[in-house]
Amino acid sequence: MIQRRHRVGAVLAALAASVAAWLPVTYAQAADGPNVRIELQDDDLGLPVPPTPDDPTMVNWGLRNHGPGTAEDVTVRADLSDVIDWVTADAPVPADHIYVWPARDVPEGEAAGSLIGLSAKPGTPLGTTGTVTLSGSSANGTVVSTTAKVTVGTIEMEVDRLATRTGDRPGSTIATPVTISNVGTLPSDGVQLRMRTTIGLSYADRYSNCVYSTVSEPSYHSTQQALCTFDTVVEPGRSYRLDRPVGLDVTPQALFEYFSHEALPLSGADLTPPSGNGRVLSLVAAGDAATDGTPIGRQHIDADNTADMVAGGDTAKGEAGDVVDVTVTLGNEGPGWVGYNAGDDQPALLVTVPTGTRAVRIPDRCSVWNEEAQAGTGEQTPGAPQYICNPRPTEFTVGDTRTFRFGLEIRANAGTTTGTARVTTAYGNTMAFDHTHGNDTAAVSVEVEGGGSPVPGTSAPSASPSAVAAADGNTPRPQTVSAAEDSGTLASTGGSDLTAATWGAGALLLGGALVLLVRRGGRA
């Protein structure tokens, strides 16, 4: 930051003094010490009717210290005076109706809070509303107060469940009916319908009261979102349907897709629908609320399409005793993208180390292959005959390629030799959506300068490839290795920052009999 001096500094000082004269006291205090905010998980709480004392509604609060420094002797209070006449709490209420938590020091960042369970007293009229105020103090800073609105009764939105679809071909359009039900006890002034699809689907129609965007959803790559606003009053115990089905176009890259939808209650200023172009999507009364709905509906759509997963090999040259690098790849040539694979069999690459060499540097996301268990061990032990590489993320858009670099030590008296990189799944199965197998296997060759005759390649592992390779000397030995490269065309495909220890703690650390129980579940 550039510090300006002389007359500029004087002007700024005068301006600062004038601004300080009208700044709120809380901000002035915050400048002198830590600023702590009380944050609520939900600031608009509904109490079920009839009451559910075994499962009360929670005033759930935490703290966030924005600094600077540690806030000392922080005390938090919850004032129930405004609601105490018609609620019961899950802990004894002090005579002044104010809970006080013991003082403690709060370092910068997030800090834990506490809970207060509230239930409506029997006979309290629906719609009764009050406020719980949370405030606090600190010996050397400021605690910013907040409030939670509490209402007797609930608005509970559910949507219809949609059956799984299979066989929809690229170029076709799916007509998806959507129904919303209010299974609570209070009406909602309006409702927002949030719909999302994976990238192999697109919305066939655009409506003026909907806003369309692409959003990130880590579990399923990016999704196409539509937020549709309706100012229709949604009465308790009633259902409403869209006046026309949602049209979903099945695109050329569709394969494993989903469509999700959920309804969110609206009130006040949020009721104003966007004013876009096109027709208006409306809600139509559809009778009593459904009894088999769900808060979030997710429809699986498995398109009649394929994706071609491709292995890439490499060739290196060196002399006996050298450590040479080979880079193998796993990519998707389409036409479908590979994402949302509901089983454990995610795309993977099985690397068979060329005979006469020994892997001494193993990439992140790669571990020793256990032929008997048909799974990776999670260990990056050098000298193993085979390694399974499991990329992260597991989704592959069309054209996406992930790379894995191995360091191979050439043994004494070794000749030119070839191993393989083979497309498979995390548990050694074949991907049913891949109908092109001529590019599933690629050669990994090491040309040895001054070595003996070429060693026959091992382009396709035998029934027990580990035993064959081990006989040549690729016996696993405990040894510390450095992390190697695992990168791809996506910025989030992983890298050397993922250590073997971190990855080994993940799901693919499962071995032996436990893996045998789960490895073939779900879609291939």
N, C-alpha and C positions, 0 to 999 in steps of 0.2 A: 504494500500500500504506500503511495506517495504522500509524504507529509508536506503540506504547504505552509509557508511561514510568512512573517512580516504582516502586511496589511490584510492579506487573505485570512491568516489565522485570527486576526482581531475581529474581522467580520463574522467568521464562523463562531467564535466564542460568544459574541453578542447575540447571534441568532440562537445558539444553544441555550443561553440564559433566558431568552424570551419564550422559547418552546417549553422549557422546564417549568415556567410559571403556570402553564395550564395543563400539563400532563397529569393524568389521574395518579392518585397516590400509590396505587398498586404497581404501576410501572416504575415510579420513582424508587419504591422499595426494591423492586426486582433488580434495578440497576446497581443497588448497593449490596445485593446478596443473591443467593439461589432463588430461582422461581420454580415452585412446585405446583403442578396442576393435578387435581383429582379427576380421573377419567373413568367414566361409566361404560360398562359393556353395553348397556341399553338404557336410554334416558326416557323411554316411554313404555311403561309397564302396565300390563293388564292382569287383573286378578281373576282367576277362573270362578265361575258360578255354576253349580254349587262349589263351595270352597274345597281345596285339596290340601289340608294341613300337612299331610305326609310328603307333599311335593310343592312347597310354597314357591311363589315368585320371588326371585332374588334381586335385591339391590346389590349389584356386583361392581365393586370399585377397585381401582388400582391407582398408583401414583406415577408421575413422570417428572423427574427433576431436570429442568432445562439448564440448570447451572446459573452462574459459575460456581463450581465446587460443591461440597457436601452440605446439604441442609441439615442443621442440627436441631435436635429435640422437636421433631415434627409431630404434632398432635392432630388427629382427624376426629371430627364430630359429625354425627348424623342426627338431624332434628326431625322427629316424627310428629311434632305438635299439630301439624295441619291435617294429619290422617289418623291420629291415634284413636279417634272416636269410632272409627269403622273398620280398623284393621287389627289383626293380632300378629305378633312377631314370634319368631322361633327362639327367642331368648328373652329373659326378663328385661322389661323396659324400666329405666330409671324414673324416678318421680317427676323429674323435669322433662321427660320424654326425649332426652338427648343421650345417645350413645357416645361414649368417649373412648377411643383406643389409646393404649399406652404410648408415650412419646418414644421416638427412636430417630436415629440419624439416617438420612436418605441420600446415598451417593447419586451422582449424575446418571441419568438414564432411567429405564423403567424399574419400578419396584412393586412388590406385591401389596395387595390391599386386603379386603375382607368382604364378607357377605352379610346381608340381613335378609332373612326370609319373611315375607309378608303374605297374609291370607286375608280375604274379606270376611268380616263377621257375618254370620247368617242373617238374612233379612235385609241386608244393605241394598238399596235400590241400584239397579243397573245404571251405569253411566256416572255414578258418584266419582268425583275427581278431586285429587289433592296433590300436594307436592312434598317430597322429602328433600331437605336441603343439606348438602354436605359442605362443610367448611373446615378450616384448620389454621394452624399457626406454626411458626418456626422461630427459634431463638435468633437466627441470623439471616432469615430470608422471608419470602412471601409464599403463602399457600392460597391458590386461586380457588374459590368455591364454585360449586355447580349444583344443579337441581335435577331430580328425577320426577317426572309426572307419573302418578299412579291413578289408575282408573279401575273401577269395579266392572268386570266383564272383559271379554276378549274378542278380538277379530282374528279369526284363524282361517287363512286361505289354503285351499288345496286344489290340485288340478287332477285331471283324469290320467289313468295309467294307459300307456300305449304299448301294444304288442310288438315284439321284435319282428322286423321285416327282413326277408332274404330274397335274393334274385332280381332286385331292381337293377336294370341295365343303365349304363351311362347314356345320357340323352333323354331319359324318361323323366317324368315329373310325378312326385308323390303328393297326394292330397291328404293332409293331416288335420283331422278335426281336433279342436281344443275346447275343453269345458273347465270352468272355474266354479268352485263352491266355497261358500262361507260357512264353516262348521263351528264358528264361535257363537257368542251371545250378543254381540253388538254389531250394528251396521257399519259398513265402510263407505265413506263419502265417494270414493272412487277406487280404482285399481290400476296397477301397472303390470303388464304381462311382459316378463323377460324371457326371450327365446334365444337359444344358442344352437349352432350346428358346427360340426367339424368341417374342415376345409374342402372336403369332397362334395359338399352340398352347398347350394346357394338359394336365396329366396327368389321365387319365381315372380312375386309381385311386391311392389313397394306402396305403402300406404302413408297418407299425409300425417296421421297421428302416431307414426312410429319413427324412431331414430335408429339408423343402421350404422354399425361400426365393426371393426376387427379388434378383438380383445385377447389378451394373453391368458391362457388357462394352463398352468404347467402340466397338469395330468394328461391333457389331450392336445398339446401343441396350441396353436392359435385357433380361435373360434370366431364365427360370424354371428354377431349379436343383433337382435332387434328388440328395442324397448318401446312398447306400445302403451299409450296412456288413454284411459277411459274415465270420463266423469260420471259414469253410471253408478248409482247407489247400489251396493251389493248387500242385500239384506241377509241377516243370519238365518241359517237353515235353508237357504235357497242356492240354486245353481244357475249359471249363465254360460252360454256358448258363443263362440265367435260366429258372426253371421255368414262366414264362408271359411272353408278349410284353409289352413296355411299351405301354400304351394312350395315344395322343395324340389329344385332341379338337381338331378344326379349328374355330376360333372364327369369328364373323362378321367379324372384322377381319383374318383370315389372308390373306396374299398371297404374298410371297416369304419363306419360312420356312426354318429349319434345325433339325435335331436332332443334337446332338453327344454323344459318350460316350467316356470313358476310364477305365482301371482303375489304381488306385494300391495298391501293396503295403502291408500293415499288419502290425504286431507289437505285443506288449506291451499296454499299457493302451488303445491305440487300437482293440483288437479288440472292445471292449464295444459292442454295437449299441445304438442308442437304443431306449427302451421306449415307443413310441407306441401308438396304437390301430389296430386293423385287422389284416389278414392279414400274414404274414411273407413277404417275397420271398426265394426261395432260389436257390442255385446247384446245378446238376446236372451230373455228369460227362458229357463229350461227346466222349471219344476223344482222339486225338493233337492236339497244338497245330496250329493253322492256319498255313499257310506264306504266306498272302497277307493277313495282318492289318496293322494300323496302330496306332501309339501313341495317336492320337486319331482317332476316326471322326466324320465330319461328313456328314450326309445332307441334301441340298437338297430342299425340299418346296415346289413352286410350286402354290399353291391355285388352284382355278377361281373367281376372284373379281376384282373391279375396285376401283379407287380413282379418285376424281374430283379432279384437281388443278385449282384455280381461280385465275384472275388477278383482281386487284383494282386499279382505277384511281383517279384523283383529279382534282379540279378546283381550279385556283388563279386568283386575280385579281390584276392589277397593271397598271402603266403601262409604256410604253416605257422601257428602261433599268433597270427594277426586276429584282431577283433574287427569284423566288418559289419556294417549296418545294412539291413534289408527292411524295406517298407512295404507292408501289405495293406490292402484296402478292402473295404466292404461298402458297396454302393447300391443305389436303387435307380434302375433305368426305366421304371414305370411300366405301363401307363398310370397305374394306381400309386398313390402314396401309401406308406405303411405307417399306421398309427392306430392307437387304441386297440392293441391286441389283448383281448380279455384274459388269456391264459398266461402262464409263466414262460411260454416259448417265444421269447423275443429274438429278433435277428441277431446272429452272432457269427464269428469267424473262427474256425478251428485251424490252428497252425501246427503242421507237422514239421519239426526241425530237421533240416537236411542231415542225413547220415554223415558222420565224420566231422560234424560241428557241434558246438555246445552253446546253448543260449545263456549268456551271462548278463545281459541287460533285457529286462522284460518290461513292456510298456504298462502304464496305468491302464486299468480296466481289463487286463489280461492276467489269467492265473493258470496254474497247473491243471490239466485235464485229467479227471479220474475216469478211466474207461469203464471200470466196473460199475460205478455209481452213475455214469453218464451225466456228469456235472463237473463244474469247476470247483476246485478246493478252496479258492480264495487266497491261496498262497502263491507268492512270486518266486519260488525256489528256482535257482539256476540249474541247468542240466537236465530238465525234464524232457521227455520225448515229444510231448504235445502241450499246447496251451490253448485255452478258449478265451477269446476276446469279446467282451460284452459292452458295446458302446452305450454311452449316455449322452443325450436322451435316446430312448429306444425308437422314437419316431424318425422316419426317413421320408422327406419330401422327394419328389421326382428330381433326379440329378444330384441328390445329396450323397456325399462320399465321406467315410471316416477312414483315418489312417492310423496304423500302429507300426512303430519302428522297433525292431529287435536288434540287439547286438549279439552276433554269433562269433564265437571263438573257433578258429580252424585248428583241428587237432593235428598232431604230428602224423606224417605219412598219409594224410587224407588226400583223396583225389577229388576232381570236380564232382559235385554232388547236388542233388535236387530233392527238395521237400515240397510241401504243398500249403496253400491257403484255401480253405474250403468253406463255402456258405453252409451254414447250419442254423440251429437255434440254440438258445442257452442250455438246453438239455439234450442236444444231439439229434433232434427230430427234423423231419423235412417240412418245409413251409408249403402248405397245401395251395396257397394262392400263387406260388411261383411255378409256372408251367414251362419255363425255359431253363433247361439244366446244362446246356453245353458250356455255359460260362460260370458254373457253380464252383469250379476248381481251377486254380492258377498255380503255376510252378514258382517255387522259391529256390533259386539256384545260387550256388557259390562256386565260382571258377577258381581253382587252386593253381597258382603259378608254380610250376616245377613239381606239381604233385603227381600222383599215380594216375591210372586210368579212371575215366569217369565212373562214378558209382551210380547204379540204376536208381531212378527217381522213385519216390513213394507217393505217386499222384493220388492214389485212393487208399485211405487207411484200411487195413485188414480187420478181421473180426476182433483181433486183439493187438492193435498197433503199438500199445505201450510196451508189450513184452518184446516185440520185434526190435523196437528202437532201443530199449534198455540193453539188449544183448550187444549192441554196438558201442555202448559206453555212455549213453545219455542218461546216466543214473542221477536222480535228484540228490543234491547235497545241500545241507543248510549253509546259507551264505547271504550276506547283506548285499543288495544291489541298489544302484541308483535308479531313480524314476526316469522313464523314457517317454517318448512322444505319443500322444493320442489326441489327434485333432481332426477337424472336419470342416466342411463348408459352412456349417452353422457356427455362430459365435458361442453357442451354449453346448457344444458337443463334448465338452470335457477337455482335460489337459493335464499337464504334469502337476497341477496343484491338488489333484486328487491322489492322495497317498495310498499305498497298498494297505495300510492299517485301516484308513477310513473306508475304503471300498470293501475290504475284507469283512467289515462289520455289517455290510448290507445283506440283502436277501440271497445273493449268490454265494455266500459263505456256507450255505447249507450243504452238507455232504452226506454220503453213505445212504442209509436206509431212509432217512427223512426226505431226501431229495427224490428217492424212488416213489414216494407217496404222492408228490405233487407235480412232477416234471412234465407230465403229459396232459395236464388239464387244460380246458378252454380251447380257444381257436388256435390252429397251428400258425 
